Amino acid sequence: MRGFDGDEDGEHFPEMRPDLRAYTIWDTIRSTIEDPTLTLYLVMDEAHRGMGNPSAAAQNEKSTLVKRLINGEKGVPGIPVVLGISATVERFNKAMDGAKGRITLPNVEVDRTRVQDSGLLKDTIILDIPDEVGQFDTVLVRRATDKLRESTIEWATYLQQQENGGAVLPLMVLQVPNTPNHNEIGRALDTIFQRWPDLREDSVAHVFGEHTDQTFGKYAVPHISPERVQDSIWVRVLIAKDAISTGWDCPRAEVMVSFRRAVDRTHITQLLGRMVRTPLARRIPGNDRLNSVDCLLPFFDEKTVTDVVDALMLGGSDMPPFGRVLINPKAMTPNPAASDAVWNKFVSLPSQTRPQRGAKPPIRLTALAHELVCDELLFDAGKKAHAAMHKMLDEFLAAHVEEFAAKRKAVLTVEGRTIVADMVNEDTDSQSFQTDADATVVNDAYRRTARIVSPDIARTYTEVRAKRKLEADDDFEGALIEAREDIAALGLMENLQVHFDAEATKLSAGWLTEHRNRIKKLPDDRQEIYRQISALSREPQDVDLARPISWMEATSVREADGKEDKCQCTSTTCCATSKVFTPAGMSPSESAVLKAETAREGFKFWYRNPARPSQDSLGIAYEEGDETKIIRPDFLFFAELRDGSVVADIVDPHGFHLSDALPKLQGSFATSKAIRKPTDVSRPLRKLEACYECWT
């Protein structure tokens, strides 16, 4: 079947003729739909695309390719089942409401916090604006070029350290008005190449709707289709209007300079929403520079840019909300005075993950076994996992012989009742009956067991039991059928899932602990896989903290009364820092805690714990009602005891009047006890113990 593309507004779409073939794509679609043994699905990624222009006249005049597939075309019925995937589904919902003969099911919404936790989206959007009134486009273009060059160097350094052989070449987007001045764009390109002479002049492309080469000053710039930009690594500077603000994404686009005016803030936020995908589909541990996207706005003032911040953080009909947006932040690096003992204490702290209710321990175990084999940490891990679970099932059956015999009999027989109605005497009589089950009934029971123990373990355990039966019978096919009946009966036994999940969890936890140190020596991408496997649990799991490399801190925060709280910086160093840095936007209680704790005997360094779910953020699980949540305490304080050892204290300023105060205190208390030795003396811990005992 030939592929085909349709554009967003429906102006151009192919008739989908297969050239010299006898049948068109419409014939293939119709015959597939009409086949009673098949079900055809239409899955639309970016489901707002192809839904037509918003005006009624345009909708009546023509139909887009996507809508023709949904509603049908010239005798060809619409595709029976349509699935739409999008962060902005309003247009899709509206189009489906107008579709005839459709039953619309409720939307399945993905928890945005879980998407952010996954690392698929960048953690931070950085907005750079002038601090004073004037013409600063050239200045910010130079700054953007510096950011692009620095990002290129950081990615090259990081990937070289990881030894994975990959490459990420960051991209700069120059966003221009719909009626751009080509000479101004040419001057911007002059600035870029003067600032970075090593950048090739043929590394520029545009995505204008004209689809032809454009001349900007002395530069002849070719056109490129938006969907080709990500893989066309020769493109390092992309010139765009607003055509790519919807339905386009380019994970390596990390810097944007917008020449649009303040009135165009919607177009800016839409395009930024297309640039937040992480290049490696994962968060880079401890490196805010590589987890950020930069936007420089030469023609915006601070008052107007707050509208952009609100749009990004609150979201809207055209874009989902985003978490962390910083205005003119400052890059921070670790304090060089912090000793290895401090950092060793930091990375040893047991951060925790949010539990996943739908997690299945057998799936987690088999996934872990596969990765251990791939990294040559445990040979034949898959066989060992299956052997351990087979042994557990054998012991379970040996302890429940009578129950198993009864369940096996139940699987092989079907019981029912026959009701006879006497129409003359107006009476009814019922009689019970019993008959042998057929293969369909047995297979259904087998699949139920496979959902409990996993299909792979169900298959291998069936083979093991079949081989055992062959000792008395050479009929392997018959032995396999009997073994399959055994597995079918197994799923009907009480508490099987409880015992099986507990054993799978125990084995997974044991392997993760046994190979922890070797896993920590693997490249980041491999460590992230084990981190995800560890988090695939119904209970909070301990995960390692990553040592921070660099991060971004706000230089000022606008308070509710209109005043600005400035960052008190006398050094560019932070993280496990001494008293040289006070972040902007601290609450009075946070400032009071910082002042009190830094004055204590033995104090050495403190760490402002990130509120976002990054690898360098300490997370503590706590229970509130029937839900497990994660608190990320504001501060970690590092102190040196009299014997020279380093200890850490967790402090999170929190009002006792708040409803979640006690659950958070309980979670923090449990973690504090886990990271401190009984011989350690610390005022914060003793104070926490006293407070906890008083509350409980």
Secondary structure as UniProt FT lines:
FT   TURN            19..20
FT   HELIX           25..34
FT   TURN            36..37
FT   STRAND          41..45
FT   TURN            47..50
FT   HELIX           56..61
FT   HELIX           65..71
FT   TURN            74..75
FT   STRAND          81..85
FT   HELIX           90..97
FT   TURN            100..101
FT   HELIX           112..118
FT   STRAND          124..128
FT   HELIX           137..162
FT   STRAND          171..175
FT   HELIX           182..195
FT   TURN            197..198
FT   HELIX           201..203
FT   STRAND          204..206
FT   TURN            209..210
FT   STRAND          214..216
FT   TURN            217..218
FT   STRAND          219..221
FT   HELIX           226..228
FT   TURN            229..231
FT   TURN            233..234
FT   STRAND          237..240
FT   TURN            243..244
FT   TURN            251..252
FT   STRAND          253..258
FT   HELIX           262..264
FT   HELIX           265..273
FT   TURN            279..280
FT   TURN            285..286
FT   HELIX           289..291
FT   STRAND          292..296
FT   TURN            298..299
FT   HELIX           302..314
FT   TURN            317..318
FT   STRAND          324..327
FT   STRAND          330..334
FT   TURN            336..337
FT   HELIX           340..348
FT   STRAND          351..352
FT   TURN            357..358
FT   HELIX           361..374
FT   TURN            375..376
FT   TURN            379..380
FT   HELIX           381..399
FT   HELIX           401..412
FT   STRAND          413..422
FT   TURN            423..426
FT   STRAND          427..436
FT   HELIX           439..453
FT   HELIX           455..469
FT   TURN            470..472
FT   HELIX           476..490
FT   TURN            491..492
FT   TURN            494..495
FT   HELIX           496..514
FT   HELIX           516..519
FT   TURN            520..521
FT   HELIX           524..535
FT   STRAND          542..543
FT   STRAND          550..553
FT   STRAND          556..558
FT   TURN            560..561
FT   STRAND          564..566
FT   STRAND          568..569
FT   STRAND          573..574
FT   TURN            579..580
FT   STRAND          581..582
FT   TURN            584..585
FT   HELIX           588..598
FT   TURN            601..602
FT   STRAND          603..608
FT   TURN            615..616
FT   STRAND          620..624
FT   TURN            625..626
FT   STRAND          627..631
FT   STRAND          635..640
FT   TURN            642..643
FT   STRAND          646..651
FT   TURN            656..657
FT   TURN            659..660
FT   HELIX           661..675
FT   TURN            678..679
FT   HELIX           683..695
//
